[in-house]
């Protein structure tokens, strides 16, 4: 089920582009459907970005790395993660 949703999310920009071209702007149902898909897709993307941000801060705000004085750049932090 998850893979199907991921494929739909990957193809959604293409679907929205074709809908933008072919939607009859006089038909309110088609316009509402297009706007509904557009806002739904936008909400999904924003929620995924916010979740990734939350996970990033949870994973990399470790006290051990914050107190380590040898970490001056992101490159130094990557070297620490590789060890």
Buried (B, 14 or more C-beta within 10 A) or exposed (E): EEEEEEEEEEEBEEEBEEBEEEBEEEEEEBBEEBEEBBEEBEEBEEEEEEEEEEEEEEEEEEEEEEEEEEBEEEEEBEEEEEE
